Amino acid sequence: MKFVLSSKIFKATVTEANLAYKGSITIDTELCDKAGFWLGEKVLVVSNTSGARLETYVIPGKPGSGVICINGAAAHLIKKGEEVIIMGFTLSDTPIEPKIIFVDKNNKIIDRNDFNNVYVKTEI
């Protein structure tokens, strides 16, 4: 069994950072559906802006809003306006094809690629 990438939102923009909330990341439920995230799912969030990496869980955001809100203590690490990658992983005994979506600066989907077209394969 291995943990493999199953879901990914690539280059999302953080629209809010809420220190007062107890934790998690709020994600537009339409983005969750398209990327294959479940509400309550553990995710890895990586900031392309600051380099910060953290694990949290998904809570629902208003559909179609484009909301990506870092909540709780994580808001000290990742701030409003930062560009992030949000990834979910699945424990599997066979390879799986992850759902990957690319979004623009307003967190609107601009592309959906299969895993094989996202990474350049090199021969060894």
Backbone as CSV, one residue per row, in Angstrom:
resi,resn,N_x,N_y,N_z,CA_x,CA_y,CA_z,C_x,C_y,C_z
1,MET,0.844,-1.179,0.000,0.000,0.000,0.000,0.892,1.246,0.000
2,LYS,0.469,2.242,-0.761,1.196,3.509,-0.837,0.197,4.657,-0.812
3,PHE,0.657,5.797,-0.279,-0.138,7.007,-0.383,0.165,7.629,-1.736
4,VAL,-0.867,7.839,-2.545,-0.696,8.405,-3.887,-1.597,9.627,-4.052
5,LEU,-1.153,10.547,-4.888,-1.935,11.743,-5.167,-3.273,11.342,-5.778
6,SER,-4.373,11.884,-5.226,-5.698,11.584,-5.768,-6.439,12.835,-6.233
7,SER,-6.111,13.992,-5.639,-6.812,15.238,-5.951,-5.843,16.401,-5.860
8,LYS,-6.053,17.411,-6.733,-5.147,18.565,-6.694,-5.811,19.788,-7.309
9,ILE,-5.694,20.905,-6.595,-6.043,22.210,-7.162,-4.724,22.949,-7.301
10,PHE,-4.384,23.329,-8.532,-3.078,23.890,-8.843,-3.155,25.406,-9.010
11,LYS,-2.324,26.124,-8.285,-2.174,27.579,-8.360,-3.427,28.349,-7.960
12,ALA,-4.077,27.927,-6.875,-5.219,28.675,-6.350,-4.709,29.909,-5.606
13,THR,-5.538,30.931,-5.531,-5.206,32.148,-4.793,-5.996,32.159,-3.488
14,VAL,-5.305,32.372,-2.382,-5.966,32.458,-1.082,-6.772,33.753,-1.047
15,THR,-8.085,33.624,-0.839,-8.971,34.792,-0.843,-9.174,35.362,0.554
16,GLU,-8.929,34.543,1.587,-9.098,34.987,2.974,-8.146,34.210,3.876
17,ALA,-7.815,34.809,5.002,-7.081,34.135,6.071,-7.759,34.549,7.372
18,ASN,-8.317,33.575,8.089,-9.148,33.859,9.255,-8.540,33.236,10.501
19,LEU,-7.793,34.032,11.267,-7.173,33.551,12.503,-8.193,33.120,13.546
20,ALA,-9.370,33.721,13.551,-10.363,33.475,14.596,-11.014,32.096,14.496
21,TYR,-10.939,31.462,13.334,-11.558,30.154,13.174,-10.662,29.087,13.781
22,LYS,-11.214,27.964,14.201,-10.452,26.943,14.937,-9.569,26.056,14.070
23,GLY,-9.651,26.158,12.779,-8.783,25.347,11.925,-9.441,24.972,10.624
24,SER,-8.681,24.512,9.677,-9.148,23.977,8.400,-8.886,24.920,7.233
25,ILE,-9.321,24.483,6.054,-9.286,25.310,4.848,-10.689,25.280,4.234
26,THR,-11.239,26.438,3.979,-12.541,26.542,3.319,-12.288,26.576,1.819
27,ILE,-12.957,25.675,1.085,-12.791,25.604,-0.367,-14.178,25.616,-1.017
28,ASP,-14.340,26.451,-2.029,-15.539,26.485,-2.876,-15.939,25.033,-3.188
29,THR,-17.182,24.660,-2.867,-17.592,23.266,-3.056,-17.585,22.823,-4.523
30,GLU,-17.744,23.753,-5.455,-17.639,23.377,-6.873,-16.213,22.956,-7.203
31,LEU,-15.226,23.660,-6.647,-13.826,23.269,-6.851,-13.561,21.919,-6.202
32,CYS,-14.115,21.713,-5.002,-13.958,20.420,-4.320,-14.488,19.290,-5.192
33,ASP,-15.685,19.470,-5.736,-16.302,18.440,-6.572,-15.453,18.132,-7.798
34,LYS,-14.980,19.170,-8.483,-14.204,18.976,-9.710,-12.842,18.332,-9.441
35,ALA,-12.248,18.652,-8.280,-10.936,18.087,-7.941,-11.058,16.755,-7.202
36,GLY,-12.266,16.434,-6.744,-12.457,15.158,-6.057,-12.195,15.188,-4.562
37,PHE,-12.180,16.381,-3.958,-12.003,16.465,-2.505,-13.303,16.162,-1.788
38,TRP,-13.217,15.512,-0.645,-14.365,15.282,0.233,-14.320,16.297,1.346
39,LEU,-15.474,16.706,1.820,-15.518,17.578,2.987,-14.984,16.786,4.177
40,GLY,-14.130,17.415,4.954,-13.479,16.745,6.076,-12.205,16.008,5.716
41,GLU,-11.895,15.935,4.429,-10.692,15.226,3.979,-9.428,15.958,4.411
42,LYS,-8.428,15.193,4.826,-7.114,15.752,5.145,-6.431,16.151,3.844
43,VAL,-5.880,17.376,3.819,-5.187,17.867,2.637,-3.840,18.474,3.017
44,LEU,-2.943,18.479,2.052,-1.662,19.166,2.164,-1.789,20.454,1.374
45,VAL,-1.452,21.577,2.015,-1.499,22.888,1.359,-0.072,23.406,1.282
46,VAL,0.360,23.780,0.083,1.716,24.261,-0.139,1.628,25.656,-0.750
47,SER,2.309,26.621,-0.139,2.322,27.976,-0.678,3.462,28.130,-1.668
48,ASN,3.125,28.495,-2.914,4.159,28.819,-3.901,4.788,30.166,-3.593
49,THR,4.116,30.968,-2.783,4.583,32.312,-2.454,5.616,32.288,-1.333
50,SER,5.271,31.635,-0.227,6.147,31.658,0.958,6.925,30.369,1.182
51,GLY,6.492,29.290,0.548,7.134,27.999,0.767,6.547,27.233,1.950
52,ALA,5.601,27.824,2.658,4.980,27.149,3.802,4.233,25.907,3.339
53,ARG,4.253,24.869,4.181,3.527,23.626,3.925,2.770,23.270,5.186
54,LEU,1.513,22.857,5.036,0.749,22.465,6.215,-0.323,21.463,5.840
55,GLU,-0.746,20.696,6.842,-1.851,19.765,6.676,-3.043,20.284,7.453
56,THR,-4.218,20.131,6.869,-5.463,20.542,7.513,-6.577,19.710,6.899
57,TYR,-7.828,20.147,7.077,-8.952,19.417,6.510,-9.894,20.399,5.812
58,VAL,-10.681,19.874,4.879,-11.541,20.688,4.019,-12.894,20.944,4.683
59,ILE,-13.330,22.225,4.651,-14.713,22.560,5.009,-15.347,23.270,3.808
60,PRO,-16.693,23.208,3.701,-17.354,23.712,2.496,-17.399,25.224,2.414
61,GLY,-17.140,25.721,1.196,-17.292,27.137,0.884,-18.416,27.310,-0.114
62,LYS,-18.918,28.503,-0.219,-20.045,28.806,-1.108,-19.726,28.373,-2.540
63,PRO,-20.610,27.583,-3.160,-20.388,27.135,-4.537,-20.270,28.310,-5.501
64,GLY,-19.264,28.250,-6.371,-19.073,29.282,-7.383,-18.408,30.549,-6.889
65,SER,-18.085,30.611,-5.602,-17.496,31.824,-5.014,-15.997,31.943,-5.257
66,GLY,-15.337,30.822,-5.499,-13.887,30.826,-5.638,-13.155,30.936,-4.313
67,VAL,-13.875,30.800,-3.198,-13.252,30.983,-1.890,-12.203,29.902,-1.600
68,ILE,-11.056,30.374,-1.161,-9.992,29.545,-0.597,-9.570,30.289,0.661
69,CYS,-10.022,29.829,1.821,-9.759,30.529,3.071,-8.939,29.655,4.014
70,ILE,-7.795,30.163,4.419,-6.951,29.482,5.403,-7.445,29.898,6.784
71,ASN,-7.829,28.926,7.595,-8.432,29.204,8.893,-7.512,28.832,10.059
72,GLY,-7.711,29.495,11.183,-7.010,29.172,12.418,-5.540,29.522,12.366
73,ALA,-4.760,28.789,13.148,-3.331,29.068,13.284,-2.590,29.028,11.950
74,ALA,-3.097,28.246,10.997,-2.466,28.160,9.676,-2.422,29.512,8.979
75,ALA,-3.326,30.425,9.361,-3.354,31.765,8.764,-2.108,32.573,9.128
76,HIS,-1.330,32.114,10.119,-0.037,32.742,10.408,0.993,32.359,9.343
77,LEU,0.799,31.189,8.725,1.767,30.672,7.756,1.440,31.028,6.316
78,ILE,0.145,31.002,5.970,-0.292,31.278,4.607,-1.312,32.402,4.670
79,LYS,-1.055,33.468,3.929,-1.846,34.697,4.009,-2.694,34.924,2.753
80,LYS,-3.653,35.821,2.889,-4.484,36.235,1.765,-3.595,36.709,0.613
81,GLY,-3.940,36.288,-0.586,-3.193,36.690,-1.777,-2.103,35.715,-2.193
82,GLU,-1.737,34.781,-1.318,-0.698,33.813,-1.683,-1.240,32.796,-2.679
83,GLU,-0.343,32.265,-3.497,-0.683,31.218,-4.452,-0.381,29.871,-3.808
84,VAL,-1.358,28.958,-3.853,-1.193,27.665,-3.186,-1.542,26.507,-4.112
85,ILE,-1.031,25.347,-3.731,-1.412,24.074,-4.324,-2.046,23.270,-3.197
86,ILE,-3.213,22.697,-3.457,-3.925,21.913,-2.461,-3.988,20.477,-2.968
87,MET,-3.498,19.525,-2.142,-3.390,18.135,-2.585,-4.035,17.181,-1.601
88,GLY,-4.707,16.179,-2.149,-5.259,15.090,-1.355,-4.596,13.790,-1.782
89,PHE,-4.466,12.878,-0.844,-3.789,11.601,-1.106,-4.683,10.448,-0.677
90,THR,-4.544,9.318,-1.350,-5.319,8.119,-1.063,-4.363,6.960,-0.843
91,LEU,-4.665,6.114,0.127,-3.902,4.895,0.363,-4.434,3.828,-0.580
92,SER,-3.560,3.309,-1.433,-3.998,2.363,-2.458,-2.946,1.295,-2.696
93,ASP,-3.401,0.139,-3.126,-2.450,-0.916,-3.489,-2.263,-0.998,-5.002
94,THR,-2.920,-0.081,-5.739,-2.752,0.002,-7.186,-2.636,1.466,-7.591
95,PRO,-1.980,1.741,-8.707,-1.909,3.127,-9.176,-3.308,3.677,-9.460
96,ILE,-3.486,4.967,-9.219,-4.752,5.621,-9.536,-4.464,6.869,-10.353
97,GLU,-5.453,7.334,-11.096,-5.297,8.566,-11.857,-5.932,9.706,-11.071
98,PRO,-5.125,10.663,-10.625,-5.678,11.756,-9.808,-6.490,12.741,-10.643
99,LYS,-7.405,13.431,-9.971,-8.133,14.538,-10.584,-7.335,15.798,-10.289
100,ILE,-6.941,16.515,-11.334,-6.135,17.723,-11.180,-6.835,18.851,-11.920
101,ILE,-7.058,19.961,-11.207,-7.635,21.135,-11.869,-6.680,22.311,-11.733
102,PHE,-6.668,23.142,-12.752,-5.880,24.367,-12.781,-6.857,25.528,-12.712
103,VAL,-6.536,26.522,-11.891,-7.427,27.673,-11.751,-6.684,28.968,-12.058
104,ASP,-7.472,30.014,-12.388,-6.883,31.330,-12.635,-6.773,32.099,-11.317
105,LYS,-6.423,33.368,-11.377,-6.230,34.203,-10.178,-7.521,34.391,-9.374
106,ASN,-8.686,34.151,-10.021,-9.982,34.247,-9.340,-10.519,32.876,-8.930
107,ASN,-9.664,31.869,-9.024,-10.001,30.488,-8.658,-11.120,29.898,-9.513
108,LYS,-11.159,30.309,-10.775,-12.076,29.719,-11.743,-11.297,28.685,-12.552
109,ILE,-11.903,27.545,-12.808,-11.221,26.459,-13.507,-10.885,26.877,-14.935
110,ILE,-9.609,26.699,-15.291,-9.176,27.007,-16.655,-8.754,25.752,-17.406
111,ASP,-8.492,24.658,-16.664,-8.064,23.426,-17.329,-8.189,22.265,-16.365
112,ARG,-8.414,21.096,-16.928,-8.383,19.849,-16.170,-7.515,18.893,-16.967
113,ASN,-6.429,18.466,-16.367,-5.510,17.587,-17.077,-5.425,16.247,-16.380
114,ASP,-5.163,15.238,-17.186,-4.896,13.955,-16.563,-3.436,13.947,-16.107
115,PHE,-3.157,13.092,-15.187,-1.859,13.016,-14.523,-0.711,12.851,-15.515
116,ASN,-0.926,12.066,-16.563,0.156,11.781,-17.513,0.563,13.001,-18.328
117,ASN,-0.320,13.995,-18.476,0.019,15.192,-19.236,0.577,16.309,-18.374
118,VAL,0.546,16.152,-17.068,1.007,17.203,-16.175,2.506,17.123,-15.956
119,TYR,3.036,15.937,-15.867,4.443,15.751,-15.549,5.204,15.267,-16.773
120,VAL,6.394,15.795,-16.960,7.241,15.391,-18.060,7.935,14.101,-17.680
121,LYS,7.786,13.105,-18.506,8.445,11.830,-18.246,9.849,11.849,-18.854
122,THR,10.811,11.384,-18.111,12.171,11.291,-18.631,12.600,9.831,-18.580
123,GLU,13.378,9.451,-19.538,13.878,8.083,-19.559,15.173,8.007,-18.790
124,ILE,15.363,6.900,-18.096,16.578,6.703,-17.279,17.483,5.723,-17.981
